[in-house]
Amino acid sequence: MNVLLVPRIINRFPGKRQLIIDLCTSDMVVSELCEDYEKLIDALAEVGVDVNSKQIPVPETSSLYELFILKKELEQELLDRLERQQRKSPKQAYN
């Protein structure tokens, strides 16, 4: 996967940029997770929703609510995988 195609996940977690790049190039699951995140953000942005909001900017009754829940789940999954990777290689410093 070309990590240049997933800038939003890197923008979301700028302090983990190099680790995200490394995992996207070496781990197919992380690569797919990043691609799914990009598609999800594209879909939300297309309907004019603020994708950078820290709070879910739509009511629970909105059809977009589940997409925001999925966004949060994808972010958490990536963070979990990044944390596991960092525990495996604690001597490596990623910026």
CNS distance restraints for C-alpha pairs under 8 A (distance, minus, plus):
assign (resid   1 and name CA) (resid  24 and name CA) 6.86 0.50 0.50
assign (resid   1 and name CA) (resid  25 and name CA) 6.22 0.50 0.50
assign (resid   1 and name CA) (resid  31 and name CA) 6.48 0.50 0.50
assign (resid   2 and name CA) (resid   6 and name CA) 7.73 0.50 0.50
assign (resid   2 and name CA) (resid  25 and name CA) 7.60 0.50 0.50
assign (resid   3 and name CA) (resid   7 and name CA) 7.20 0.50 0.50
assign (resid   3 and name CA) (resid  21 and name CA) 6.15 0.50 0.50
assign (resid   3 and name CA) (resid  24 and name CA) 6.59 0.50 0.50
assign (resid   3 and name CA) (resid  25 and name CA) 7.34 0.50 0.50
assign (resid   5 and name CA) (resid  35 and name CA) 7.84 0.50 0.50
assign (resid   6 and name CA) (resid  10 and name CA) 6.99 0.50 0.50
assign (resid   6 and name CA) (resid  34 and name CA) 6.25 0.50 0.50
assign (resid   6 and name CA) (resid  35 and name CA) 6.45 0.50 0.50
assign (resid   6 and name CA) (resid  38 and name CA) 6.08 0.50 0.50
assign (resid   7 and name CA) (resid  11 and name CA) 6.00 0.50 0.50
assign (resid   8 and name CA) (resid  12 and name CA) 5.98 0.50 0.50
assign (resid   8 and name CA) (resid  38 and name CA) 6.50 0.50 0.50
assign (resid   8 and name CA) (resid  41 and name CA) 7.99 0.50 0.50
assign (resid   9 and name CA) (resid  13 and name CA) 6.34 0.50 0.50
assign (resid   9 and name CA) (resid  34 and name CA) 6.59 0.50 0.50
assign (resid   9 and name CA) (resid  37 and name CA) 7.07 0.50 0.50
assign (resid   9 and name CA) (resid  38 and name CA) 7.25 0.50 0.50
assign (resid  10 and name CA) (resid  14 and name CA) 5.41 0.50 0.50
assign (resid  10 and name CA) (resid  16 and name CA) 7.29 0.50 0.50
assign (resid  10 and name CA) (resid  17 and name CA) 5.46 0.50 0.50
assign (resid  10 and name CA) (resid  20 and name CA) 6.94 0.50 0.50
assign (resid  13 and name CA) (resid  17 and name CA) 6.70 0.50 0.50
assign (resid  14 and name CA) (resid  95 and name CA) 7.82 0.50 0.50
assign (resid  15 and name CA) (resid  94 and name CA) 7.77 0.50 0.50
assign (resid  15 and name CA) (resid  95 and name CA) 5.29 0.50 0.50
assign (resid  16 and name CA) (resid  20 and name CA) 6.07 0.50 0.50
assign (resid  16 and name CA) (resid  94 and name CA) 6.41 0.50 0.50
assign (resid  16 and name CA) (resid  95 and name CA) 5.67 0.50 0.50
assign (resid  17 and name CA) (resid  21 and name CA) 6.23 0.50 0.50
assign (resid  17 and name CA) (resid  94 and name CA) 7.40 0.50 0.50
assign (resid  17 and name CA) (resid  95 and name CA) 6.06 0.50 0.50
assign (resid  18 and name CA) (resid  22 and name CA) 6.06 0.50 0.50
assign (resid  18 and name CA) (resid  94 and name CA) 5.57 0.50 0.50
assign (resid  18 and name CA) (resid  95 and name CA) 5.86 0.50 0.50
assign (resid  19 and name CA) (resid  23 and name CA) 6.04 0.50 0.50
assign (resid  19 and name CA) (resid  82 and name CA) 7.01 0.50 0.50
assign (resid  19 and name CA) (resid  94 and name CA) 5.86 0.50 0.50
assign (resid  19 and name CA) (resid  95 and name CA) 7.62 0.50 0.50
assign (resid  20 and name CA) (resid  24 and name CA) 5.92 0.50 0.50
assign (resid  20 and name CA) (resid  82 and name CA) 7.33 0.50 0.50
assign (resid  21 and name CA) (resid  25 and name CA) 6.28 0.50 0.50
assign (resid  22 and name CA) (resid  26 and name CA) 6.21 0.50 0.50
assign (resid  23 and name CA) (resid  27 and name CA) 5.28 0.50 0.50
assign (resid  23 and name CA) (resid  30 and name CA) 6.29 0.50 0.50
assign (resid  23 and name CA) (resid  31 and name CA) 7.24 0.50 0.50
assign (resid  24 and name CA) (resid  28 and name CA) 6.89 0.50 0.50
assign (resid  24 and name CA) (resid  30 and name CA) 5.47 0.50 0.50
assign (resid  24 and name CA) (resid  31 and name CA) 4.34 0.50 0.50
assign (resid  24 and name CA) (resid  34 and name CA) 7.46 0.50 0.50
assign (resid  25 and name CA) (resid  31 and name CA) 6.89 0.50 0.50
assign (resid  27 and name CA) (resid  31 and name CA) 6.19 0.50 0.50
assign (resid  28 and name CA) (resid  32 and name CA) 6.11 0.50 0.50
assign (resid  29 and name CA) (resid  33 and name CA) 6.08 0.50 0.50
assign (resid  30 and name CA) (resid  34 and name CA) 6.11 0.50 0.50
assign (resid  30 and name CA) (resid  78 and name CA) 7.06 0.50 0.50
assign (resid  30 and name CA) (resid  81 and name CA) 7.82 0.50 0.50
assign (resid  31 and name CA) (resid  35 and name CA) 6.30 0.50 0.50
assign (resid  32 and name CA) (resid  36 and name CA) 6.04 0.50 0.50
assign (resid  33 and name CA) (resid  37 and name CA) 6.16 0.50 0.50
assign (resid  33 and name CA) (resid  74 and name CA) 6.87 0.50 0.50
assign (resid  33 and name CA) (resid  78 and name CA) 7.38 0.50 0.50
assign (resid  34 and name CA) (resid  38 and name CA) 6.28 0.50 0.50
assign (resid  35 and name CA) (resid  39 and name CA) 6.33 0.50 0.50
assign (resid  36 and name CA) (resid  40 and name CA) 6.11 0.50 0.50
assign (resid  37 and name CA) (resid  41 and name CA) 6.12 0.50 0.50
assign (resid  37 and name CA) (resid  71 and name CA) 6.81 0.50 0.50
assign (resid  37 and name CA) (resid  74 and name CA) 6.61 0.50 0.50
assign (resid  37 and name CA) (resid  75 and name CA) 7.98 0.50 0.50
assign (resid  38 and name CA) (resid  42 and name CA) 6.09 0.50 0.50
assign (resid  39 and name CA) (resid  43 and name CA) 6.20 0.50 0.50
assign (resid  40 and name CA) (resid  44 and name CA) 6.30 0.50 0.50
assign (resid  40 and name CA) (resid  67 and name CA) 7.29 0.50 0.50
assign (resid  40 and name CA) (resid  71 and name CA) 7.02 0.50 0.50
assign (resid  41 and name CA) (resid  45 and name CA) 5.98 0.50 0.50
assign (resid  41 and name CA) (resid  51 and name CA) 6.59 0.50 0.50
assign (resid  41 and name CA) (resid  71 and name CA) 7.76 0.50 0.50
assign (resid  42 and name CA) (resid  46 and name CA) 5.95 0.50 0.50
assign (resid  43 and name CA) (resid  47 and name CA) 6.76 0.50 0.50
assign (resid  44 and name CA) (resid  48 and name CA) 6.63 0.50 0.50
assign (resid  44 and name CA) (resid  49 and name CA) 5.56 0.50 0.50
assign (resid  44 and name CA) (resid  50 and name CA) 7.74 0.50 0.50
assign (resid  44 and name CA) (resid  51 and name CA) 6.61 0.50 0.50
assign (resid  44 and name CA) (resid  64 and name CA) 7.78 0.50 0.50
assign (resid  44 and name CA) (resid  67 and name CA) 7.73 0.50 0.50
assign (resid  45 and name CA) (resid  49 and name CA) 5.38 0.50 0.50
assign (resid  45 and name CA) (resid  50 and name CA) 6.84 0.50 0.50
assign (resid  45 and name CA) (resid  51 and name CA) 6.49 0.50 0.50
assign (resid  49 and name CA) (resid  57 and name CA) 7.60 0.50 0.50
assign (resid  50 and name CA) (resid  57 and name CA) 7.18 0.50 0.50
assign (resid  53 and name CA) (resid  57 and name CA) 6.70 0.50 0.50
assign (resid  56 and name CA) (resid  65 and name CA) 7.40 0.50 0.50
assign (resid  56 and name CA) (resid  68 and name CA) 6.38 0.50 0.50
assign (resid  58 and name CA) (resid  62 and name CA) 6.24 0.50 0.50
assign (resid  58 and name CA) (resid  64 and name CA) 6.86 0.50 0.50
assign (resid  58 and name CA) (resid  65 and name CA) 6.02 0.50 0.50
assign (resid  59 and name CA) (resid  65 and name CA) 6.59 0.50 0.50
assign (resid  60 and name CA) (resid  65 and name CA) 5.48 0.50 0.50
assign (resid  61 and name CA) (resid  65 and name CA) 7.05 0.50 0.50
assign (resid  63 and name CA) (resid  67 and name CA) 7.84 0.50 0.50
assign (resid  64 and name CA) (resid  68 and name CA) 6.56 0.50 0.50
assign (resid  65 and name CA) (resid  69 and name CA) 6.39 0.50 0.50
assign (resid  66 and name CA) (resid  70 and name CA) 6.12 0.50 0.50
assign (resid  67 and name CA) (resid  71 and name CA) 6.11 0.50 0.50
assign (resid  68 and name CA) (resid  72 and name CA) 6.28 0.50 0.50
assign (resid  69 and name CA) (resid  73 and name CA) 6.23 0.50 0.50
assign (resid  70 and name CA) (resid  74 and name CA) 6.09 0.50 0.50
assign (resid  71 and name CA) (resid  75 and name CA) 6.23 0.50 0.50
assign (resid  72 and name CA) (resid  76 and name CA) 6.16 0.50 0.50
assign (resid  73 and name CA) (resid  77 and name CA) 6.05 0.50 0.50
assign (resid  74 and name CA) (resid  78 and name CA) 6.19 0.50 0.50
assign (resid  75 and name CA) (resid  79 and name CA) 6.21 0.50 0.50
assign (resid  76 and name CA) (resid  80 and name CA) 6.08 0.50 0.50
assign (resid  77 and name CA) (resid  81 and name CA) 6.25 0.50 0.50
assign (resid  78 and name CA) (resid  82 and name CA) 6.07 0.50 0.50
assign (resid  79 and name CA) (resid  83 and name CA) 6.06 0.50 0.50
assign (resid  80 and name CA) (resid  84 and name CA) 6.25 0.50 0.50
assign (resid  81 and name CA) (resid  85 and name CA) 6.17 0.50 0.50
assign (resid  82 and name CA) (resid  86 and name CA) 6.14 0.50 0.50
assign (resid  83 and name CA) (resid  87 and name CA) 6.27 0.50 0.50
assign (resid  84 and name CA) (resid  88 and name CA) 6.38 0.50 0.50
assign (resid  85 and name CA) (resid  89 and name CA) 6.43 0.50 0.50
assign (resid  86 and name CA) (resid  90 and name CA) 5.40 0.50 0.50
assign (resid  86 and name CA) (resid  92 and name CA) 7.69 0.50 0.50
